[in-house]
Amino acid sequence: MADYLPWNKTPASDSRLNRVTVIPNTGANLATYDKSMHGLFICTATGGGLIVNHLYMCSADATTLIDISGISPHMHADDSTGGPIIDLFRDGNPSFVNLWLTKTQDLKNAQWITAITGTAAITDDIDGTTGERSIKLATGATTSSGATISYPHLKLDFTKESFFQTKLRISTASSLALHTGVNCDDVTAADSNTRKYNAEVCTATNSNWFLRSADGGANSTSDSGIAMTANRVAIMIKHFPTAPLLQMHVDQAAAFEKTTNIPTTGETADNNVIKHSVKNNTGADRPLFMYGSRLAYVTSASWFHG
């Protein structure tokens, strides 16, 4: 396929214009064009093996049309398949952390920072029916008793996107309050303006899942309208600081969005990247079972950047 010099080096011609302009036409017609005479095609109607609204590039050997509307599946095994996967983390994303707390040793309270008030207790648990491991945060039977676990790790950078996931079970869906999320407050403490995002329940208000966030200057909470239940529940919170926006998913429910007091600067504490905290509002035990957590984020830890 011929190369073409800049406009100021050569005069215009039909062949040159065909080669350096984008040609829109039906797929049936585009498929018949001489690929050695053209560069890019816009397909205006599906046909000839081409798809409407897709952009195609003529290959250098003039034998095929390459669909460049999307990225083809590739394995990141070498330079010809998107580049070695190690390059993505070593050179492209050396500060990316994918913290999976789902292994056997992760589901032991000894691996977490723990705090209790009143008659609360924190223990390792194995479900007698399924054999599933969890950390059990029990309040005990004294009103306003609380149990909290937080995970120490590399600080999260709130200027970058992140997402949090967890699987929990509330044993009795009444007379309790709980927090679960990133850099959040103990549920036994007053709500602070410390940068955070977390899901929460407070039955003194109602029995729905709320989404709370703080930006360092103020904090607020929003009612998702999704009721908590005494079943296993999957929580996912996505953080988009440039929007700024939070999206919360409770099980398979559509995303609930929050746009106020979203953290966009600063970082977490290094001893509170993830927290789960529960207290009772009655003279009866209100255990919370935590089956696993995940946090994908970019760390602000200085040593991590070399």
Buried (B, 14 or more C-beta within 10 A) or exposed (E): BEEBEEEEEEEEEEEBEBBEEEBEBBBBBBBEBEBBBBBBBBBBBBBBEBEEEBBBBBEEEEEEBEBEEEEEEEEEEEEEEBBBEEEBEEEEEEBBBEBEBBEEEBBEBEBBEBBBBBBBBBEEBEEEEEEBBBBBBBBBBBBBBBBBBBBEBBBBBBBBBBBBBBBBBBBBBBBBBBBBBBBBBBBBEEBEEBBBBBBBBBBEEEBBBBBBBBBBEEBBBBEBEBEBEEEBBBBBBBBBBEEBBBBBBBEEEEBBBBEEBBBBEBBBBBEBBBBBBBBBBBEBBBBBBBBBBBBBBBBBBEEBEE
